[in-house]
Amino acid sequence: MAPEPRIVHADEWLAVIEKPPGLVVHAAPGHRGPTLVDLLGDLLAGGEDPRRPGIVHRLDKDTSGLMVVARDDEAHRRLGSLIKARQVRRSYLALVEGHPRSRTGTIDAPLGRDYRAPERRAVGGRAPRAARTHFRVLELLPEDALVEASLETGRTHQVRAHFAAIGHPVAGDPRYGHAGRHGLGRQFLHSAELGFRHPFTDQELEFESALAGDLADALARAREA
């Protein structure tokens, strides 16, 4: 049975949901099984792609946490404009291997498809697009660091590829780092904060999501390493 998303906020124009790990956002070649779009059903609407109604940004299958989705075409257009204008604040919690050299920083490196593995993204890969990730180290652990990563752009695998590029892959990441670290069954990446001004009411909205249980357990083990 597919894990169920949780609706955090919903009105007539949009909804904010918590996506569980292990759930693909929308159908893609080679994927079988329910998707977030399937499970949310009539809650979603808007956009030109019938495979991804209401979807204005994505989370990777095994990344958990907050997303905003649209409920009609105009909401989809306005939310897309907010994201394009970098007026949606998206903050992630990530456990990364090793200790970054600075406590704060910006990874400003274009990402494209990896020439050797097209399912990956790499700095300077095929058809690179601008990508910027700001980070702040929250806690230094014996072998890892807990960081807050904020997206200025929203490229596929951005946080994962950027931290791997600077030598600090996300813990547990089977594609960019080392699977199984601290008992993890996925990458330690969680969309923890989401904020934006409502595109219809102009109300300032802020949402927070606590770490999922498997990530909290892994963090406890990392602290004791």
N, C-alpha and C positions, 0 to 999 in steps of 0.2 A: 504494500500500500504506500502511495506517495505521501511524503510529509506535507502537512497542511500549512499554508501561509496564514498569518494572523493579521487581521485588519486593525490598525492602530487608530486611524482617522478616516472618515468618509463623509463627503457631502455630495451635492448634486453634480459637482464638476470634476472632482478628483478624489483619490484615496491614497493613503500612506499605509504601506503594509510591511510586515516583517517576513522576509523570505527565509525559510529554513534551509540548512545545507542539504545537498543532494537533489535539489530541484532545479531543473532547467527552466529558464524564463520563457522561452518560446521554441516552437519546433524548428529543427535544423536538419540538414541531410545527415542520415545515419543515426539519428536519435529515435528511440522507441520509448513509449511510456508517457504518462501524464506530464504536462508542463504547468508552469504558473498560470499561463493564459487559459489552459483547460480548466484548472481548478477555480479560477476567479470568474470565469464565464461571463455572464451579462454585466458584471461590475465594470468591465473594461470596454472602451469604445474609443474610436478616433484614430486617425492616421491612414495612410494609403496602402499599407501592407496588411492584407487579410490574415497573415500568419501571426502578426504581433499587434493586435488591436490594443490601443491604450498605452503601449510601452514607449516611454520616452528615454529611458536609460536602462542598462542591464546590470545584473550581478552575475559573476561566474557561477556555474552549477554548485560548487562546493564553498562558495562565499555566502555567509549568512548576513542578515540584517535588513536595514531600512531601504525602501524604494518608494518613489512616488509614481503613480499611474494616472492616466486620464480616463474620463468617463464619457467624453464626447469629442467631436472633431475640433471645436474651438478651444477646449481645454488642452487637447493634445498640441495644437499649434502654439498656444501661449506658454505652456510648460516647456516645449521645445525651444522657444525663443529665450526663456529664462536660462536654460542650460547653456545655450549657445552664447549668451551674453555673460556667462559665468556668474549668474546671480542665484544659483542654487548651491548651498554650502554642503559639501559631502565630506565627512570625516570618518576614517577607518581606524580600527585598532589592529595592529599587526605585531606578532612576535617574530623578530628577525634573528638569524644566526649571527653571532659575534657582536661586537660593539662598534657602531659607527664612530668615525673619527671626531665628529662634532655633535653637540647635543641638539642643534637645529640645523636645517639646511634645505636646499631646493635641488631636486634632481631635474635638470632641464636637458632632456635628451630625446630626440625624435625616435619614434617607434614604428617599425614596419614588420612585415612577415619575415621570419627567420628563413634564410635561403636554404638551409639544410633541413629544417623541420617547419613546414608552413603552418602547423597548428600552434606554434610558438610565436611570440613577438620578441624582437631584438632591436637594440639600439642600432640605427643605421641599416635596418633590414630593407626588404623590398618595399618600395613606395612609402617611405617613412613620412609620418605626420608629426607635427609638433606635439610634445607631451611634457607636462610639468607637474611634479609631485612635491609638495612641501611637507616636511616632516619635523617632528619634535620627539626627542627621546623622553619617555615618561619614567622609565625605570631600567637600570642596568642590573641584569641578573648574572649569575656565575658564567654562563656560556652564551647568553642571548641578550636581546634588548626588547623591551616593550615600547613600541612607538605609536604615535598618532600621525597618520598620513592624511593630508588634505589634497584633494584633486583640484587643479586649475583647469585641466583638460580631462576628458573621459575616454581614453583609448582602451581597446581590448587588452586585458591583463596588465594594465598600466602599473599598478602598485607592485605586482609580482615581478614583472620584467625589470622595472626600474631598480628595485632593491637587489635583484640578482645581478644587475649590471654593475653595481658598486661593491659587489662581493659579500652582500648580506641578504641572501635569499630568505623569503618568508618560511618560517619553520613548518615542516610537514608538507611542503609543496612538492608533489611528485614530478612536476613538469620543469620547475626552475631550481629546485633545491634537493632536499632529501626527505623522502617519504618516511613516515613513522616516527619522526622525532618527538620525544616526550609522549609517546603513545598516541600521537595524532593520526586520525584516519583521513585527514584532509589538510589543506593549508590553513594556517592560523591567520585568518583575515575576516574581519567583521565590520559591516557598515554600521557604525555606532551612533552617528549623529547626522541629522538631515535638517536643513533649515532653508526657508525661502519665504518671500512675500506672496501671499495668495494672489493669483493672477486675476481674480474677479472681485474679491472683497477688499484687497489691499492689506489684509491682516497679516502680521508677522507670525509665521509658524515655525516652531522648533520642536524636534522630536529626538529622543534618545532611546537606545536599545542596549540592554545588558548583554554581556557575553553569554553565548550559548554554553550549556553545561560541559560539553566536551572541551571547549576552549578554556573554560575556567579551570577544569581539572588539569589540563596540560600546563597552564600557567603556574599552578601550584607545584607541579613536578619540576618545572623549569627553575623555580625559585629555590628548590632543594637540591639542584644538580651539583 
